[in-house]
Amino acid sequence: MHLLWLEIETERTWPVAAIGPAFISSYVRKHGHEASLLRVTPDTHENAVADRIAEIHPDVLGLSLTIRQWLRARQLVGFLRAHLDIPVLAGGSFPSFHSAEVLASPGFDFVCVGEGEVATLELLVRLERGEPPTGPAIRNIRARGGPPPPLRPPIANLDALPFPARDILDEVPTVAHVSTARGCPFICAHCSARTYRDLYGHLERFHRRRSAGSVLSELEAVQDGMDVHYVVFTDNVFNDDNEWLQQFLLEYPRRVGKPFSIRARAETMNQALLEDLARAGCQQIAYQVGSGSWRVRQEVLRRPVSSHRLVRTFEWTREAGIAAIAGYVIGLPGETRHDLEATFQLHEQLRPFDFDYEVFYPFPGTPLFRLCREKGYLPKDYLDRPANHRASVLDLPELSKDDIAQAYARFTRLRERTIKARHDRRLTPALQLTIERQVREMAARG
């Protein structure tokens, strides 16, 4: 059986495709099946996609979807199934929590709920044998017209999985993206990472990490096949297990020796660890700040880290010679204009090398999604509206859409100034215009 993944892009082309299909592809290949990838770029017409699929002639189409990709995916799959008789399997964060809505849309036949390696293989085997898809339940697979499926326990030993298929990741040739863990040990109210733990019934051990040896072996194998200049670790939190991290950092320079970036929690970072990271080659750390308001971080986001600790961690990171990146979220339920101003004030204290900013969108399955729906902040037709991070979909009592838009524009101007300041004496009029154009284009894509 040949499984063809469609990577649905909305407003930009990403440097790497979804990592879930890469793991699933390696797993089904190990058991004798084929897997390939087709990027559906923002400017690709539906007819061109259908023609290319007809040329490849797969047995199953697969899509890993977030809510941001849903509208385009729904339209594309409806078009494809009107012209091609190929079953469609959808997985990822959006279908896992909206399986009924996905299967009610024309063209979708199956939804994979939760982890997909074993479930996808079982589905391919059943389809290959010609067995009815509505027969005995495949755990984690919901078929059109069928009930929600029973769930198999999450894979306990991630080292037992084959390394993700690099051709399915479709990376920039010199940058390797590596996932060392699944799940997250923290319970932030807005993050989609925690939703899977809830999906599996609040399992204590849903957060699992590969051994340091497995990760290093993967990187050695990657370097045998591509000219790696830089490594991006994609985990939500890289510094949650100090024992694991120390073992990894001890071996990384000798076995890999490439500069890398991570995402980390500010409250679990310390100066000694930052020095170890710098010695191993870490060049950039992204810290999710969220809001400058302690009340919002504590009560809304469930991230009880103090502003003082954030400031200190950013200072330590700079002192270690690592670029500190801040991440901000605006337009949160319960946020006020005063809270927005606190975010800008904290930003000035943090002095990050660079920063990301986004307008809050409630991810399905999260506590803040449920809150927004219960309070009536989320429009009833939200699934028919574009999901992005540049304009609010919510009707909030404390903040107007104009308040949020003004804060977003203010962050855009701040980022222009930040990047210009980095160039300092090399800032020619032409470079200044280029920076302004690039920052504004990125802000317009959200």
C-alpha beads as a LAMMPS data file, in Angstrom:
LAMMPS data file: protein, C-alpha beads

446 atoms
445 bonds

1 atom types
1 bond types

-500.0 500.0 xlo xhi
-500.0 500.0 ylo yhi
-500.0 500.0 zlo zhi

Masses

1 110.0

Atoms # bond

1 1 1 0.000 0.000 0.000
2 1 1 1.221 3.482 -0.866
3 1 1 0.366 6.264 1.610
4 1 1 0.748 9.754 0.155
5 1 1 0.871 12.610 2.667
6 1 1 -0.477 15.990 1.618
7 1 1 1.292 18.815 3.477
8 1 1 -1.330 21.586 3.442
9 1 1 0.225 25.057 3.551
10 1 1 -1.905 28.123 4.077
11 1 1 -0.128 31.474 3.878
12 1 1 3.537 30.519 3.692
13 1 1 5.852 27.614 2.918
14 1 1 7.330 26.145 6.071
15 1 1 10.990 25.026 6.259
16 1 1 9.909 21.591 7.483
17 1 1 6.786 19.468 7.059
18 1 1 4.814 17.971 9.958
19 1 1 6.909 15.584 12.025
20 1 1 4.117 13.111 12.848
21 1 1 3.828 11.786 9.272
22 1 1 7.622 11.341 9.174
23 1 1 7.482 8.953 12.150
24 1 1 4.437 7.116 10.776
25 1 1 6.064 6.782 7.360
26 1 1 9.174 5.122 8.789
27 1 1 6.985 2.757 10.788
28 1 1 4.791 1.623 7.867
29 1 1 7.835 1.332 5.568
30 1 1 9.414 -1.000 8.113
31 1 1 6.379 -3.242 7.597
32 1 1 6.538 -3.266 3.808
33 1 1 4.405 -0.278 2.782
34 1 1 5.313 2.850 0.839
35 1 1 5.027 6.468 1.906
36 1 1 5.701 9.757 0.138
37 1 1 4.971 13.473 0.496
38 1 1 3.341 16.113 -1.674
39 1 1 3.571 19.712 -0.518
40 1 1 0.468 21.739 -1.355
41 1 1 1.957 25.224 -1.380
42 1 1 -0.222 28.319 -0.908
43 1 1 -0.272 29.054 -4.643
44 1 1 -0.918 25.478 -5.830
45 1 1 -4.263 25.112 -7.626
46 1 1 -6.565 22.207 -6.807
47 1 1 -6.398 20.861 -10.370
48 1 1 -2.611 20.692 -10.173
49 1 1 -2.831 18.738 -6.908
50 1 1 -5.309 16.282 -8.434
51 1 1 -3.106 15.804 -11.508
52 1 1 -0.013 15.126 -9.416
53 1 1 -1.879 12.630 -7.204
54 1 1 -3.105 10.826 -10.319
55 1 1 0.517 10.560 -11.509
56 1 1 1.741 9.191 -8.159
57 1 1 -1.236 6.797 -7.953
58 1 1 -1.321 6.228 -4.161
59 1 1 -3.673 3.876 -2.347
60 1 1 -4.402 6.236 0.573
61 1 1 -4.125 9.982 1.123
62 1 1 -3.003 11.207 4.529
63 1 1 -3.239 14.678 6.065
64 1 1 -1.873 15.866 9.408
65 1 1 -3.881 18.947 10.303
66 1 1 -3.991 21.810 12.751
67 1 1 -7.042 24.047 12.951
68 1 1 -5.157 26.634 10.904
69 1 1 -5.029 24.215 7.967
70 1 1 -8.605 23.008 8.273
71 1 1 -10.462 25.332 5.895
72 1 1 -8.091 24.775 3.001
73 1 1 -7.863 21.046 3.689
74 1 1 -11.651 20.711 3.763
75 1 1 -12.016 22.485 0.451
76 1 1 -9.173 20.581 -1.190
77 1 1 -10.278 17.119 -0.036
78 1 1 -13.841 17.777 -1.178
79 1 1 -12.505 18.697 -4.613
80 1 1 -10.127 15.739 -4.805
81 1 1 -12.711 13.136 -3.870
82 1 1 -15.043 14.468 -6.555
83 1 1 -12.340 13.549 -9.082
84 1 1 -10.348 10.716 -7.456
85 1 1 -11.543 7.569 -5.696
86 1 1 -8.839 7.356 -3.012
87 1 1 -9.607 6.948 0.711
88 1 1 -8.506 9.836 2.923
89 1 1 -7.079 9.570 6.455
90 1 1 -6.773 12.703 8.612
91 1 1 -4.795 12.979 11.831
92 1 1 -3.065 15.571 13.964
93 1 1 -4.302 17.943 16.621
94 1 1 -7.449 19.193 14.877
95 1 1 -8.944 15.861 13.732
96 1 1 -8.081 14.243 17.073
97 1 1 -10.463 16.627 18.839
98 1 1 -12.966 17.235 16.032
99 1 1 -13.267 13.784 14.501
100 1 1 -17.039 14.040 14.011
101 1 1 -16.771 17.382 12.207
102 1 1 -13.947 16.126 9.988
103 1 1 -15.799 12.949 9.001
104 1 1 -18.972 14.945 8.314
105 1 1 -17.071 16.848 5.610
106 1 1 -17.169 15.404 2.083
107 1 1 -14.181 13.267 1.177
108 1 1 -12.820 12.256 4.583
109 1 1 -13.054 8.524 5.344
110 1 1 -10.972 8.016 8.491
111 1 1 -9.596 9.996 11.408
112 1 1 -6.636 8.904 13.480
113 1 1 -7.179 10.015 17.073
114 1 1 -3.924 10.455 18.987
115 1 1 -0.717 8.613 18.107
116 1 1 -0.754 7.092 14.667
117 1 1 2.075 4.637 13.991
118 1 1 0.401 1.351 14.899
119 1 1 -3.113 2.519 14.033
120 1 1 -2.134 3.661 10.533
121 1 1 -0.350 0.390 9.864
122 1 1 -3.411 -1.605 10.925
123 1 1 -5.609 0.510 8.676
124 1 1 -3.313 -0.029 5.678
125 1 1 -3.298 -3.781 6.296
126 1 1 -7.087 -3.888 6.464
127 1 1 -7.481 -1.846 3.284
128 1 1 -4.900 -3.988 1.487
129 1 1 -6.842 -7.127 2.384
130 1 1 -10.045 -5.568 1.150
131 1 1 -11.689 -5.897 4.550
132 1 1 -14.545 -3.487 5.328
133 1 1 -13.286 -0.418 7.222
134 1 1 -16.384 -0.498 9.406
135 1 1 -15.538 -3.988 10.698
136 1 1 -13.979 -4.655 14.113
137 1 1 -12.672 -1.420 15.576
138 1 1 -9.100 -0.373 14.938
139 1 1 -7.964 1.368 18.075
140 1 1 -7.373 5.106 17.446
141 1 1 -9.102 4.966 14.026
142 1 1 -12.582 6.421 13.611
143 1 1 -14.314 5.575 10.343
144 1 1 -16.991 7.644 8.638
145 1 1 -20.317 6.700 10.187
146 1 1 -18.648 4.948 13.116
147 1 1 -18.399 5.792 16.830
148 1 1 -15.337 7.268 18.533
149 1 1 -12.690 4.545 18.709
150 1 1 -11.104 2.969 21.763
151 1 1 -7.558 4.246 22.282
152 1 1 -4.457 2.100 22.563
153 1 1 -1.975 3.226 25.243
154 1 1 0.648 5.679 24.015
155 1 1 3.921 4.108 22.891
156 1 1 5.946 3.786 26.075
157 1 1 9.382 3.147 24.587
158 1 1 10.009 5.779 21.910
159 1 1 13.437 4.271 21.237
160 1 1 11.630 1.274 19.697
161 1 1 10.367 3.464 16.844
162 1 1 12.442 3.871 13.692
163 1 1 13.896 7.325 13.123
164 1 1 11.550 9.721 11.265
165 1 1 11.760 9.677 7.478
166 1 1 13.796 12.681 6.361
167 1 1 12.247 12.724 2.884
168 1 1 8.827 13.186 4.495
169 1 1 10.113 16.064 6.655
170 1 1 11.329 17.736 3.446
171 1 1 13.694 20.041 5.330
172 1 1 15.992 22.808 4.217
173 1 1 19.011 20.702 3.136
174 1 1 21.407 22.036 5.790
175 1 1 19.046 22.151 8.811
176 1 1 17.978 19.028 10.721
177 1 1 14.819 19.097 12.840
178 1 1 14.774 16.600 15.695
179 1 1 12.072 15.567 18.166
180 1 1 13.359 14.023 21.398
181 1 1 10.053 13.676 23.269
182 1 1 6.289 13.406 23.071
183 1 1 3.853 15.184 25.313
184 1 1 4.737 17.868 27.837
185 1 1 5.141 17.685 31.629
186 1 1 3.498 21.082 32.074
187 1 1 -0.204 21.953 31.913
188 1 1 -0.432 25.394 30.301
189 1 1 -4.064 26.216 29.608
190 1 1 -3.584 27.463 26.038
191 1 1 -1.150 24.883 24.649
192 1 1 -2.173 22.023 22.382
193 1 1 0.605 19.833 23.830
194 1 1 -1.370 19.199 27.032
195 1 1 -4.536 18.230 25.184
196 1 1 -3.190 14.807 24.290
197 1 1 -2.596 13.959 27.924
198 1 1 -6.224 14.875 28.571
199 1 1 -7.260 12.793 25.558
200 1 1 -5.630 9.707 27.062
201 1 1 -7.207 10.274 30.465
202 1 1 -4.581 12.372 32.283
203 1 1 -1.939 9.660 32.104
204 1 1 0.890 10.362 34.493
205 1 1 3.471 9.169 31.974
206 1 1 2.090 10.610 28.765
207 1 1 5.210 12.769 28.556
208 1 1 7.930 10.447 27.283
209 1 1 11.476 11.121 26.129
210 1 1 13.776 9.140 23.901
211 1 1 17.111 8.148 25.389
212 1 1 20.021 10.500 24.756
213 1 1 21.712 7.679 22.876
214 1 1 18.774 7.299 20.491
215 1 1 18.693 11.015 19.693
216 1 1 22.440 11.167 19.136
217 1 1 22.352 8.070 16.926
218 1 1 19.637 9.676 14.812
219 1 1 21.739 12.805 14.369
220 1 1 24.759 10.730 13.375
221 1 1 22.626 8.950 10.789
222 1 1 21.245 12.255 9.517
223 1 1 24.754 13.631 9.054
224 1 1 25.615 10.582 6.948
225 1 1 22.840 11.531 4.530
226 1 1 22.836 15.336 4.473
227 1 1 25.213 18.243 4.977
228 1 1 23.943 19.399 8.375
229 1 1 25.018 22.884 9.450
230 1 1 22.437 23.446 12.186
231 1 1 20.064 21.433 14.385
232 1 1 16.633 22.576 15.571
233 1 1 15.176 20.623 18.476
234 1 1 11.404 20.864 18.101
235 1 1 10.343 19.847 21.629
236 1 1 8.105 22.257 23.515
237 1 1 10.443 22.065 26.520
238 1 1 14.004 20.781 26.156
239 1 1 15.138 21.411 29.734
240 1 1 12.594 19.517 31.844
241 1 1 14.882 16.579 32.736
242 1 1 18.278 17.717 34.023
243 1 1 19.778 14.217 34.271
244 1 1 18.869 13.439 30.652
245 1 1 20.104 16.840 29.483
246 1 1 23.474 16.520 31.209
247 1 1 24.038 13.122 29.611
248 1 1 23.049 14.499 26.220
249 1 1 25.233 17.611 26.456
250 1 1 28.226 15.536 27.489
251 1 1 28.115 13.467 24.284
252 1 1 26.696 15.947 21.774
253 1 1 29.899 17.926 20.961
254 1 1 31.852 14.734 20.203
255 1 1 29.162 12.814 18.323
256 1 1 27.413 15.678 16.520
257 1 1 29.167 18.983 17.142
258 1 1 26.754 21.246 15.260
259 1 1 25.225 24.491 16.570
260 1 1 21.645 24.079 17.712
261 1 1 18.560 25.823 19.094
262 1 1 15.988 24.750 21.671
263 1 1 12.781 25.841 23.355
264 1 1 12.892 25.988 27.136
265 1 1 11.074 26.985 30.317
266 1 1 12.574 30.034 31.994
267 1 1 11.714 28.832 35.497
268 1 1 13.635 25.547 35.092
269 1 1 16.771 27.203 33.687
270 1 1 19.848 28.178 35.683
271 1 1 23.241 29.736 35.010
272 1 1 25.243 26.516 35.202
273 1 1 22.925 24.767 32.740
274 1 1 23.117 27.713 30.345
275 1 1 26.905 27.551 30.431
276 1 1 26.748 23.820 29.682
277 1 1 24.359 24.458 26.786
278 1 1 26.629 27.157 25.374
279 1 1 29.692 24.898 25.556
280 1 1 27.789 22.167 23.712
281 1 1 26.914 24.553 20.869
282 1 1 23.512 26.013 21.763
283 1 1 23.135 29.312 19.928
284 1 1 19.497 30.185 20.535
285 1 1 16.835 29.515 23.165
286 1 1 13.172 30.420 22.702
287 1 1 11.305 31.132 25.940
288 1 1 7.520 31.355 25.920
289 1 1 6.749 34.432 28.029
290 1 1 3.053 34.638 27.196
291 1 1 1.991 37.814 28.952
292 1 1 3.739 40.546 30.909
293 1 1 0.962 40.380 33.481
294 1 1 1.565 38.068 36.437
295 1 1 -2.203 37.708 36.853
296 1 1 -2.658 36.559 33.262
297 1 1 0.252 34.137 33.437
298 1 1 -1.006 32.700 36.730
299 1 1 -4.779 32.686 36.286
300 1 1 -5.271 32.421 32.529
301 1 1 -2.238 30.647 31.084
302 1 1 -1.432 28.560 34.182
303 1 1 2.258 29.483 33.832
304 1 1 3.157 30.724 37.334
305 1 1 6.603 32.151 36.631
306 1 1 7.454 35.568 38.082
307 1 1 8.521 38.533 35.993
308 1 1 11.693 38.746 38.089
309 1 1 12.609 35.161 37.186
310 1 1 11.959 35.833 33.502
311 1 1 14.212 38.895 33.553
312 1 1 16.972 36.993 35.354
313 1 1 16.805 34.046 32.938
314 1 1 17.094 36.358 29.937
315 1 1 20.093 38.038 31.588
316 1 1 21.764 34.676 32.270
317 1 1 21.127 33.574 28.692
318 1 1 22.773 36.694 27.271
319 1 1 25.725 36.298 29.651
320 1 1 26.200 32.731 28.391
321 1 1 26.442 34.061 24.834
322 1 1 23.145 32.520 23.717
323 1 1 20.487 34.471 21.826
324 1 1 17.316 34.681 23.945
325 1 1 14.040 34.727 21.988
326 1 1 10.811 35.803 23.681
327 1 1 7.330 34.598 22.752
328 1 1 4.253 36.718 23.485
329 1 1 0.519 36.034 23.185
330 1 1 -2.030 38.855 23.095
331 1 1 -5.819 38.883 23.018
332 1 1 -6.283 36.288 25.756
333 1 1 -9.605 35.808 27.553
334 1 1 -9.553 37.823 30.751
335 1 1 -6.826 40.142 29.450
336 1 1 -7.249 43.912 29.807
337 1 1 -5.591 46.962 28.276
338 1 1 -3.554 47.252 31.448
339 1 1 -2.324 43.672 30.944
340 1 1 -1.340 44.467 27.366
341 1 1 0.700 47.421 28.560
342 1 1 2.376 45.199 31.147
343 1 1 3.509 42.918 28.315
344 1 1 5.221 45.796 26.517
345 1 1 6.819 46.920 29.774
346 1 1 8.175 43.447 30.501
347 1 1 9.495 43.234 26.952
348 1 1 11.640 46.306 27.590
349 1 1 13.054 44.640 30.705
350 1 1 13.741 41.317 29.011
351 1 1 15.652 42.867 26.085
352 1 1 15.451 39.730 23.937
353 1 1 17.655 39.213 20.898
354 1 1 14.430 38.714 18.924
355 1 1 10.816 37.825 19.658
356 1 1 7.679 36.210 18.298
357 1 1 4.214 37.604 18.894
358 1 1 0.810 36.264 18.058
359 1 1 -2.869 36.901 18.612
360 1 1 -4.400 34.155 20.707
361 1 1 -6.455 31.502 18.946
362 1 1 -8.062 28.806 21.144
363 1 1 -6.770 25.382 20.125
364 1 1 -9.416 22.635 20.276
365 1 1 -9.213 20.470 23.357
366 1 1 -7.452 23.027 25.564
367 1 1 -8.937 24.502 28.741
368 1 1 -8.973 27.967 27.162
369 1 1 -10.874 26.601 24.159
370 1 1 -13.531 25.219 26.476
371 1 1 -13.624 28.487 28.425
372 1 1 -14.061 30.566 25.261
373 1 1 -16.867 28.350 24.048
374 1 1 -18.648 28.274 27.412
375 1 1 -18.414 32.059 27.841
376 1 1 -19.640 32.730 24.307
377 1 1 -16.373 34.378 23.234
378 1 1 -15.931 31.936 20.357
379 1 1 -18.340 32.388 17.407
380 1 1 -20.523 29.362 16.726
381 1 1 -19.302 29.269 13.123
382 1 1 -15.606 29.348 14.097
383 1 1 -14.872 26.257 11.991
384 1 1 -15.974 28.193 8.902
385 1 1 -13.699 31.151 9.665
386 1 1 -9.964 31.450 8.976
387 1 1 -7.787 30.485 11.934
388 1 1 -4.687 32.630 12.218
389 1 1 -2.550 34.476 14.750
390 1 1 -2.803 38.041 13.430
391 1 1 -6.457 38.922 14.137
392 1 1 -8.718 37.781 16.942
393 1 1 -11.672 35.519 16.250
394 1 1 -12.968 36.079 19.798
395 1 1 -15.523 38.557 21.115
396 1 1 -13.942 39.491 24.448
397 1 1 -15.602 41.686 27.095
398 1 1 -12.383 43.422 28.236
399 1 1 -10.568 43.908 24.920
400 1 1 -11.964 45.005 21.574
401 1 1 -10.690 43.645 18.287
402 1 1 -9.280 47.110 17.653
403 1 1 -7.358 47.016 20.963
404 1 1 -5.787 43.731 19.908
405 1 1 -5.033 44.956 16.377
406 1 1 -3.295 48.043 17.761
407 1 1 -1.154 45.918 20.087
408 1 1 -0.251 43.620 17.186
409 1 1 0.795 46.609 15.072
410 1 1 2.825 47.973 17.982
411 1 1 4.709 44.698 18.275
412 1 1 5.400 44.821 14.529
413 1 1 6.970 48.275 14.874
414 1 1 8.964 47.066 17.891
415 1 1 10.343 44.146 15.918
416 1 1 11.387 46.418 13.073
417 1 1 13.342 48.553 15.554
418 1 1 14.862 45.482 17.218
419 1 1 16.227 44.067 13.966
420 1 1 17.461 47.450 12.777
421 1 1 19.310 47.952 16.069
422 1 1 21.133 44.641 15.566
423 1 1 22.594 45.937 12.298
424 1 1 23.550 49.270 13.855
425 1 1 26.326 50.821 11.728
426 1 1 25.620 48.541 8.767
427 1 1 22.059 49.843 8.454
428 1 1 21.940 51.361 4.981
429 1 1 18.728 52.937 3.636
430 1 1 18.257 49.903 1.377
431 1 1 18.679 47.444 4.273
432 1 1 16.279 49.471 6.397
433 1 1 13.596 49.190 3.717
434 1 1 14.245 45.460 3.362
435 1 1 13.847 44.888 7.106
436 1 1 10.599 46.869 7.199
437 1 1 9.195 44.951 4.226
438 1 1 10.125 41.516 5.582
439 1 1 8.808 42.176 9.089
440 1 1 5.522 43.574 7.766
441 1 1 5.080 40.692 5.340
442 1 1 5.600 38.219 8.184
443 1 1 3.114 40.102 10.379
444 1 1 0.559 40.124 7.567
445 1 1 0.797 36.323 7.301
446 1 1 0.336 35.923 11.053

Bonds

1 1 1 2
2 1 2 3
3 1 3 4
4 1 4 5
5 1 5 6
6 1 6 7
7 1 7 8
8 1 8 9
9 1 9 10
10 1 10 11
11 1 11 12
12 1 12 13
13 1 13 14
14 1 14 15
15 1 15 16
16 1 16 17
17 1 17 18
18 1 18 19
19 1 19 20
20 1 20 21
21 1 21 22
22 1 22 23
23 1 23 24
24 1 24 25
25 1 25 26
26 1 26 27
27 1 27 28
28 1 28 29
29 1 29 30
30 1 30 31
31 1 31 32
32 1 32 33
33 1 33 34
34 1 34 35
35 1 35 36
36 1 36 37
37 1 37 38
38 1 38 39
39 1 39 40
40 1 40 41
41 1 41 42
42 1 42 43
43 1 43 44
44 1 44 45
45 1 45 46
46 1 46 47
47 1 47 48
48 1 48 49
49 1 49 50
50 1 50 51
51 1 51 52
52 1 52 53
53 1 53 54
54 1 54 55
55 1 55 56
56 1 56 57
57 1 57 58
58 1 58 59
59 1 59 60
60 1 60 61
61 1 61 62
62 1 62 63
63 1 63 64
64 1 64 65
65 1 65 66
66 1 66 67
67 1 67 68
68 1 68 69
69 1 69 70
70 1 70 71
71 1 71 72
72 1 72 73
73 1 73 74
74 1 74 75
75 1 75 76
76 1 76 77
77 1 77 78
78 1 78 79
79 1 79 80
80 1 80 81
81 1 81 82
82 1 82 83
83 1 83 84
84 1 84 85
85 1 85 86
86 1 86 87
87 1 87 88
88 1 88 89
89 1 89 90
90 1 90 91
91 1 91 92
92 1 92 93
93 1 93 94
94 1 94 95
95 1 95 96
96 1 96 97
97 1 97 98
98 1 98 99
99 1 99 100
100 1 100 101
101 1 101 102
102 1 102 103
103 1 103 104
104 1 104 105
105 1 105 106
106 1 106 107
107 1 107 108
108 1 108 109
109 1 109 110
110 1 110 111
111 1 111 112
112 1 112 113
113 1 113 114
114 1 114 115
115 1 115 116
116 1 116 117
117 1 117 118
118 1 118 119
119 1 119 120
120 1 120 121
121 1 121 122
122 1 122 123
123 1 123 124
124 1 124 125
125 1 125 126
126 1 126 127
127 1 127 128
128 1 128 129
129 1 129 130
130 1 130 131
131 1 131 132
132 1 132 133
133 1 133 134
134 1 134 135
135 1 135 136
136 1 136 137
137 1 137 138
138 1 138 139
139 1 139 140
140 1 140 141
141 1 141 142
142 1 142 143
143 1 143 144
144 1 144 145
145 1 145 146
146 1 146 147
147 1 147 148
148 1 148 149
149 1 149 150
150 1 150 151
151 1 151 152
152 1 152 153
153 1 153 154
154 1 154 155
155 1 155 156
156 1 156 157
157 1 157 158
158 1 158 159
159 1 159 160
160 1 160 161
161 1 161 162
162 1 162 163
163 1 163 164
164 1 164 165
165 1 165 166
166 1 166 167
167 1 167 168
168 1 168 169
169 1 169 170
170 1 170 171
171 1 171 172
172 1 172 173
173 1 173 174
174 1 174 175
175 1 175 176
176 1 176 177
177 1 177 178
178 1 178 179
179 1 179 180
180 1 180 181
181 1 181 182
182 1 182 183
183 1 183 184
184 1 184 185
185 1 185 186
186 1 186 187
187 1 187 188
188 1 188 189
189 1 189 190
190 1 190 191
191 1 191 192
192 1 192 193
193 1 193 194
194 1 194 195
195 1 195 196
196 1 196 197
197 1 197 198
198 1 198 199
199 1 199 200
200 1 200 201
201 1 201 202
202 1 202 203
203 1 203 204
204 1 204 205
205 1 205 206
206 1 206 207
207 1 207 208
208 1 208 209
209 1 209 210
210 1 210 211
211 1 211 212
212 1 212 213
213 1 213 214
214 1 214 215
215 1 215 216
216 1 216 217
217 1 217 218
218 1 218 219
219 1 219 220
220 1 220 221
221 1 221 222
222 1 222 223
223 1 223 224
224 1 224 225
225 1 225 226
226 1 226 227
227 1 227 228
228 1 228 229
229 1 229 230
230 1 230 231
231 1 231 232
232 1 232 233
233 1 233 234
234 1 234 235
235 1 235 236
236 1 236 237
237 1 237 238
238 1 238 239
239 1 239 240
240 1 240 241
241 1 241 242
242 1 242 243
243 1 243 244
244 1 244 245
245 1 245 246
246 1 246 247
247 1 247 248
248 1 248 249
249 1 249 250
250 1 250 251
251 1 251 252
252 1 252 253
253 1 253 254
254 1 254 255
255 1 255 256
256 1 256 257
257 1 257 258
258 1 258 259
259 1 259 260
260 1 260 261
261 1 261 262
262 1 262 263
263 1 263 264
264 1 264 265
265 1 265 266
266 1 266 267
267 1 267 268
268 1 268 269
269 1 269 270
270 1 270 271
271 1 271 272
272 1 272 273
273 1 273 274
274 1 274 275
275 1 275 276
276 1 276 277
277 1 277 278
278 1 278 279
279 1 279 280
280 1 280 281
281 1 281 282
282 1 282 283
283 1 283 284
284 1 284 285
285 1 285 286
286 1 286 287
287 1 287 288
288 1 288 289
289 1 289 290
290 1 290 291
291 1 291 292
292 1 292 293
293 1 293 294
294 1 294 295
295 1 295 296
296 1 296 297
297 1 297 298
298 1 298 299
299 1 299 300
300 1 300 301
301 1 301 302
302 1 302 303
303 1 303 304
304 1 304 305
305 1 305 306
306 1 306 307
307 1 307 308
308 1 308 309
309 1 309 310
310 1 310 311
311 1 311 312
312 1 312 313
313 1 313 314
314 1 314 315
315 1 315 316
316 1 316 317
317 1 317 318
318 1 318 319
319 1 319 320
320 1 320 321
321 1 321 322
322 1 322 323
323 1 323 324
324 1 324 325
325 1 325 326
326 1 326 327
327 1 327 328
328 1 328 329
329 1 329 330
330 1 330 331
331 1 331 332
332 1 332 333
333 1 333 334
334 1 334 335
335 1 335 336
336 1 336 337
337 1 337 338
338 1 338 339
339 1 339 340
340 1 340 341
341 1 341 342
342 1 342 343
343 1 343 344
344 1 344 345
345 1 345 346
346 1 346 347
347 1 347 348
348 1 348 349
349 1 349 350
350 1 350 351
351 1 351 352
352 1 352 353
353 1 353 354
354 1 354 355
355 1 355 356
356 1 356 357
357 1 357 358
358 1 358 359
359 1 359 360
360 1 360 361
361 1 361 362
362 1 362 363
363 1 363 364
364 1 364 365
365 1 365 366
366 1 366 367
367 1 367 368
368 1 368 369
369 1 369 370
370 1 370 371
371 1 371 372
372 1 372 373
373 1 373 374
374 1 374 375
375 1 375 376
376 1 376 377
377 1 377 378
378 1 378 379
379 1 379 380
380 1 380 381
381 1 381 382
382 1 382 383
383 1 383 384
384 1 384 385
385 1 385 386
386 1 386 387
387 1 387 388
388 1 388 389
389 1 389 390
390 1 390 391
391 1 391 392
392 1 392 393
393 1 393 394
394 1 394 395
395 1 395 396
396 1 396 397
397 1 397 398
398 1 398 399
399 1 399 400
400 1 400 401
401 1 401 402
402 1 402 403
403 1 403 404
404 1 404 405
405 1 405 406
406 1 406 407
407 1 407 408
408 1 408 409
409 1 409 410
410 1 410 411
411 1 411 412
412 1 412 413
413 1 413 414
414 1 414 415
415 1 415 416
416 1 416 417
417 1 417 418
418 1 418 419
419 1 419 420
420 1 420 421
421 1 421 422
422 1 422 423
423 1 423 424
424 1 424 425
425 1 425 426
426 1 426 427
427 1 427 428
428 1 428 429
429 1 429 430
430 1 430 431
431 1 431 432
432 1 432 433
433 1 433 434
434 1 434 435
435 1 435 436
436 1 436 437
437 1 437 438
438 1 438 439
439 1 439 440
440 1 440 441
441 1 441 442
442 1 442 443
443 1 443 444
444 1 444 445
445 1 445 446
